[in-house]
Amino acid sequence: MFGSRGRAGWLLALVVLVVWLGAGGGLGPFAGRLGEVATNDQAAFLPGGAESTRVLEGQRAFRQEESLPAIVVWTAEEDGAALPGSAPEEADAALRSLAGEAALAGEPSPALPSDDGLALSGVVPLDPDLDEELAGALERVVAAAERVPGTSVQVAGPAATQADLSDAFAGIDGLLLGVALVTVLLILLLVYRSVLLPLVIIVGAVLALALACAVVYALADRDVVRVDGQVQGILFILVIGAATDYALLLTARFREELGAGGDRLAAMRTALRRSAGTIVASGATVALGLLALLLSDLTNNRALGPVGAIGIGCAVLSALTFLPAALLLLGRAAYWPARPRAGTEEGHPVWRRVAALVDRAPRRVWVVTLVALLGGAAFAPTLNAKGVPLDEIFVGGAPSVSAQETLGAHFPGGAGNPTVVLADADALEQVVAVAERTEGVASAAPVSASGQPGGGPPLVVDGRVRVDATLEDAADSDAARETVVRLRTAVHGVADADALVGGYTAQQYDTQRTAGEDRTVIVPVVLAIILLILVGLLRSLVTPLLLVATVGLNFLATLGISALVFQGLLGFGGADSSVPLYGFVFLVALGVDYNIFLMSRVREETRAHGTREGVRRGLTSTGGVITSAGLVLAATFAALSVIPLAFLAQIAFIVAFGVLLDTLVVRSLLVPALVRDIGPRVWWPGDLARREEGTR
């Protein structure tokens, strides 16, 4: 980019810098505005072709999609005590007093007593489009419910869960970005002992994020892409981490060229020429891996694909334009007080010793590391990815979770989350009878015109009826999902009913099945994409196959360790069904990044010194920068844990741990030891293999 000499090169650098800073000032606010075009409505992220999704669409005819139920639960102020005798009448009156509330989407239900007589519950249907006003609407519901003397009030149900999700993502743009940037800055200051360089790298990452957020905002505002809080959080982390990684690669190469005695322009030309291909290949690997998520039938997976790819593209653009311009203008001052000096290409003494160990006993090194990774991978099948139980969705708990626990303690496990059956009206009696006889179903009743099950004559719309089935087990349990399977089999067998089974439990079951199907499609596609990119970059077949195999093993080992940590140390009852796929895409694509950095340099050194010396020089010269990049990326993904959601906490651990394992074990020991042991044949069928064979 800055290949011209003299004033033209300096002028171009200055123009690029001014353009980036000006654009950053104008686009920066979009990072805080993504919430305006984001949705945290989980119903928008269901499998496209699943039966439960068809039920959700069918419910529109019954206007059921127009409400967001809030389930009010009354219990005595003293645990285990009986409710005051007047509580049922007072609770009914409290619910009726909400009738004129603008936030309601229908009439509140009567207050129903539990079988044990220790609790009451009522459903208040709220407008699903309240968004920011939802919290205020729930406060008014609670205020009305608290008029019942001698009782404690809690609110469960979808409305309460959505309000807690909104609270969890509140301020995500400021909190997450602040934690990530401070973490990266501290690592860079400690590792590079430079004042200006960390600031320049951070500014480049922030500018990349500003551009990415502006592009995503514009596309989301036009319904081209979809954004929710999880996608937004991952976008922030992905851009900051990737932009920093690419910047470290370029700054290390520029420092090396300066240390060799070249002037700034010549050093930057060489650094760009030798780094740009690697950075672009690395970015393409991650971006295309993310775009493979478009093959998913889960809408939230498809949402992350293009948004993440946009972020990676902006990170690459910043690393190859803004950063070279800033480094060129700053020169050696960017590294002050640790100025570049001759001999820096020899690398840190630690990496010289690691390279010497690999060179001296390559087979022993790769056998030991391989056995250790296989040991971790052996536990991968034990990871329970059937979904996160409702009481674990929020790390540290949430009001809606406590309310759901209270509801489940006094009412059937599926209370508040009915399984929905849509069927032809002519077969209503048979469908209800079959549903009631199904093992695991506590009750089943058609929904009346009032919107309540069993509250009058069934509501018939276009010849269809809705039946709500309450399950005996908690809606998020394995037993409830097994009941849904039995219920589907039963009602599908009713002649001429054309019955469909949906609702929360069915949605969880369908999501779990779809996630498994997605993995069988997306995993081989991602591996094929990575393999093709590596073949083109390294001009070899053996090396790319080797790298893909090692990063795949790293993923399995990480999954195995994560299973032990989640269930043994963190106490998670299960992982979100999308966690293995997200972990695979991030770890494999990002893991290949570090191997691209390493093997590109090994290949460059091999051309001049042969494979054995190329491995030693490549590992020595890249060890420090790749390890720093791995620490930065692990730390940025770990920052996701500040959002109190189990899904993001699990992704944060898997990626952070996996990146460190890849950086410190796979890339540092396993890959170079295997390349060193295989020798020149590792470049087959490329020119390097033929050249070394010809010199023997």
CORRABEL-V307298 format. One record per pair of residues at least 12 apart in sequence whose C-alpha atoms are under 6 Angstrom apart, sorted by the first residue. I is the first residue (numbers start at 0). J is the second residue. D is the distance in Angstrom with one decimal. If there is no record, write none. Layout:
# CORRABEL-V307298
i=I j=J d=D
i=I j=J d=D
This chain:
# CORRABEL-V307298
i=2 j=268 d=5.6
i=12 j=324 d=4.4
i=16 j=321 d=5.8
i=23 j=206 d=5.3
i=26 j=209 d=5.5
i=26 j=213 d=6.0
i=27 j=209 d=4.7
i=29 j=212 d=5.7
i=29 j=213 d=5.3
i=30 j=212 d=5.3
i=31 j=172 d=5.6
i=33 j=216 d=5.9
i=36 j=220 d=5.9
i=37 j=226 d=4.8
i=37 j=227 d=4.7
i=38 j=227 d=4.8
i=39 j=227 d=5.4
i=44 j=298 d=4.6
i=44 j=299 d=5.1
i=45 j=297 d=5.8
i=46 j=296 d=5.3
i=46 j=297 d=4.5
i=47 j=296 d=5.7
i=51 j=501 d=4.0
i=51 j=505 d=5.8
i=51 j=506 d=5.4
i=54 j=501 d=5.4
i=66 j=104 d=5.5
i=66 j=124 d=5.2
i=66 j=125 d=5.2
i=66 j=126 d=5.1
i=66 j=127 d=5.5
i=67 j=124 d=5.5
i=67 j=125 d=4.8
i=67 j=126 d=6.0
i=67 j=127 d=5.1
i=67 j=158 d=5.4
i=68 j=123 d=5.7
i=68 j=124 d=4.4
i=68 j=125 d=5.9
i=68 j=157 d=5.9
i=68 j=158 d=5.6
i=69 j=122 d=5.7
i=69 j=123 d=5.1
i=69 j=156 d=5.2
i=69 j=158 d=5.0
i=70 j=121 d=5.7
i=70 j=122 d=4.6
i=70 j=154 d=5.4
i=70 j=155 d=4.9
i=70 j=156 d=5.3
i=71 j=120 d=5.4
i=71 j=121 d=5.2
i=71 j=153 d=5.9
i=71 j=154 d=4.6
i=72 j=119 d=5.7
i=72 j=120 d=4.5
i=72 j=152 d=5.8
i=72 j=153 d=5.2
i=73 j=118 d=5.5
i=73 j=119 d=5.0
i=73 j=151 d=5.6
i=73 j=152 d=4.9
i=74 j=118 d=4.7
i=74 j=150 d=5.4
i=74 j=151 d=5.3
i=75 j=150 d=4.4
i=75 j=151 d=5.9
i=76 j=149 d=5.9
i=76 j=150 d=4.8
i=76 j=151 d=5.2
i=81 j=117 d=5.2
i=82 j=117 d=5.9
i=89 j=147 d=5.5
i=91 j=109 d=5.6
i=91 j=110 d=5.4
i=93 j=143 d=5.5
i=93 j=144 d=5.5
i=102 j=125 d=5.8
i=102 j=126 d=5.6
i=103 j=124 d=5.8
i=103 j=125 d=4.4
i=103 j=126 d=5.5
i=104 j=124 d=5.4
i=104 j=125 d=5.0
i=104 j=126 d=4.9
i=105 j=124 d=5.8
i=107 j=122 d=5.7
i=107 j=123 d=4.5
i=108 j=121 d=5.6
i=108 j=122 d=5.3
i=109 j=121 d=5.9
i=113 j=409 d=5.8
i=113 j=410 d=5.7
i=134 j=162 d=6.0
i=153 j=402 d=5.3
i=154 j=402 d=5.7
i=155 j=399 d=4.9
i=155 j=402 d=5.0
i=155 j=403 d=5.3
i=156 j=415 d=6.0
i=159 j=399 d=5.3
i=160 j=399 d=5.5
i=168 j=228 d=6.0
i=179 j=635 d=5.1
i=179 j=638 d=5.8
i=183 j=631 d=5.7
i=193 j=334 d=5.4
i=193 j=335 d=5.5
i=193 j=336 d=5.9
i=195 j=333 d=5.3
i=196 j=333 d=5.1
i=196 j=334 d=5.8
i=204 j=239 d=5.3
i=204 j=242 d=5.1
i=207 j=313 d=5.1
i=207 j=314 d=5.2
i=207 j=317 d=5.7
i=208 j=238 d=5.9
i=211 j=310 d=5.1
i=211 j=313 d=5.9
i=225 j=302 d=5.3
i=230 j=303 d=5.7
i=234 j=307 d=5.8
i=236 j=635 d=5.8
i=236 j=636 d=6.0
i=238 j=310 d=5.4
i=238 j=314 d=5.9
i=240 j=632 d=4.8
i=240 j=635 d=6.0
i=242 j=314 d=4.5
i=244 j=628 d=4.9
i=246 j=318 d=5.4
i=252 j=270 d=5.3
i=253 j=267 d=6.0
i=253 j=270 d=5.1
i=254 j=339 d=5.7
i=255 j=344 d=5.7
i=258 j=339 d=4.8
i=258 j=340 d=4.1
i=258 j=341 d=4.4
i=259 j=341 d=5.1
i=281 j=592 d=5.0
i=284 j=529 d=5.8
i=284 j=588 d=5.8
i=285 j=588 d=4.9
i=286 j=308 d=4.3
i=288 j=525 d=5.2
i=289 j=304 d=4.6
i=290 j=304 d=4.5
i=290 j=305 d=5.7
i=292 j=304 d=5.2
i=295 j=517 d=5.4
i=344 j=620 d=5.9
i=346 j=619 d=5.3
i=346 j=620 d=4.9
i=350 j=619 d=5.0
i=350 j=622 d=5.9
i=351 j=619 d=5.4
i=354 j=615 d=5.2
i=357 j=672 d=5.4
i=361 j=672 d=4.5
i=361 j=676 d=5.7
i=365 j=669 d=4.8
i=365 j=672 d=5.5
i=372 j=556 d=5.5
i=375 j=556 d=4.3
i=375 j=559 d=5.2
i=375 j=560 d=5.8
i=376 j=555 d=4.7
i=376 j=556 d=3.7
i=376 j=559 d=5.0
i=378 j=559 d=4.1
i=379 j=555 d=5.9
i=379 j=558 d=5.0
i=379 j=559 d=3.6
i=382 j=562 d=4.6
i=383 j=573 d=5.0
i=383 j=574 d=5.9
i=384 j=573 d=5.8
i=384 j=574 d=4.5
i=384 j=575 d=5.5
i=384 j=576 d=4.7
i=385 j=511 d=6.0
i=385 j=576 d=5.5
i=386 j=573 d=5.8
i=386 j=574 d=5.3
i=386 j=575 d=4.2
i=386 j=576 d=5.1
i=387 j=573 d=5.1
i=387 j=574 d=5.3
i=387 j=575 d=5.2
i=388 j=475 d=5.5
i=392 j=644 d=5.8
i=392 j=645 d=5.2
i=393 j=643 d=5.6
i=393 j=644 d=4.6
i=393 j=645 d=5.8
i=394 j=643 d=4.8
i=394 j=644 d=5.3
i=394 j=645 d=5.7
i=411 j=471 d=5.2
i=412 j=471 d=5.1
i=412 j=472 d=4.2
i=412 j=473 d=3.9
i=413 j=469 d=5.4
i=413 j=470 d=4.6
i=413 j=471 d=6.0
i=413 j=472 d=5.7
i=413 j=473 d=4.9
i=413 j=474 d=4.8
i=414 j=469 d=6.0
i=417 j=467 d=5.7
i=417 j=468 d=5.5
i=417 j=469 d=5.0
i=418 j=467 d=5.8
i=418 j=468 d=5.0
i=418 j=501 d=5.9
i=418 j=502 d=4.6
i=419 j=466 d=5.9
i=419 j=467 d=4.9
i=419 j=500 d=5.7
i=419 j=501 d=5.0
i=419 j=502 d=5.0
i=420 j=465 d=5.7
i=420 j=466 d=5.0
i=420 j=499 d=5.6
i=420 j=500 d=4.6
i=421 j=464 d=5.8
i=421 j=465 d=4.7
i=421 j=498 d=5.5
i=421 j=499 d=5.3
i=422 j=463 d=5.5
i=422 j=464 d=5.6
i=422 j=496 d=5.3
i=422 j=497 d=5.7
i=422 j=498 d=4.3
i=423 j=462 d=5.9
i=423 j=463 d=4.4
i=423 j=496 d=5.0
i=424 j=462 d=5.5
i=424 j=463 d=5.0
i=424 j=464 d=5.3
i=426 j=496 d=5.3
i=430 j=490 d=6.0
i=439 j=470 d=5.9
i=439 j=471 d=5.4
i=439 j=482 d=5.5
i=440 j=470 d=4.4
i=440 j=471 d=5.6
i=441 j=469 d=5.5
i=441 j=470 d=5.2
i=441 j=471 d=5.0
i=442 j=468 d=5.6
i=442 j=469 d=5.3
i=443 j=467 d=5.6
i=443 j=468 d=4.1
i=444 j=466 d=5.4
i=444 j=467 d=5.7
i=445 j=457 d=5.6
i=445 j=465 d=5.7
i=445 j=466 d=4.1
i=446 j=465 d=5.7
i=446 j=466 d=5.8
i=474 j=504 d=5.4
i=511 j=576 d=5.4
i=530 j=543 d=5.8
i=538 j=685 d=5.5
i=539 j=682 d=5.1
i=539 j=683 d=5.5
i=539 j=684 d=5.8
i=539 j=685 d=5.1
i=541 j=681 d=5.4
i=541 j=683 d=6.0
i=542 j=681 d=5.5
i=550 j=587 d=5.6
i=550 j=590 d=6.0
i=557 j=657 d=5.3
i=575 j=646 d=5.9
i=600 j=617 d=5.2
i=601 j=613 d=5.0
i=601 j=614 d=5.4
i=601 j=617 d=4.5
i=610 j=679 d=5.9
i=611 j=675 d=5.8
i=626 j=662 d=5.9
i=629 j=662 d=5.9
i=633 j=655 d=4.0
i=633 j=658 d=6.0
i=636 j=651 d=5.1
i=636 j=655 d=5.8
i=637 j=651 d=4.8
i=637 j=655 d=5.8
i=639 j=651 d=5.7
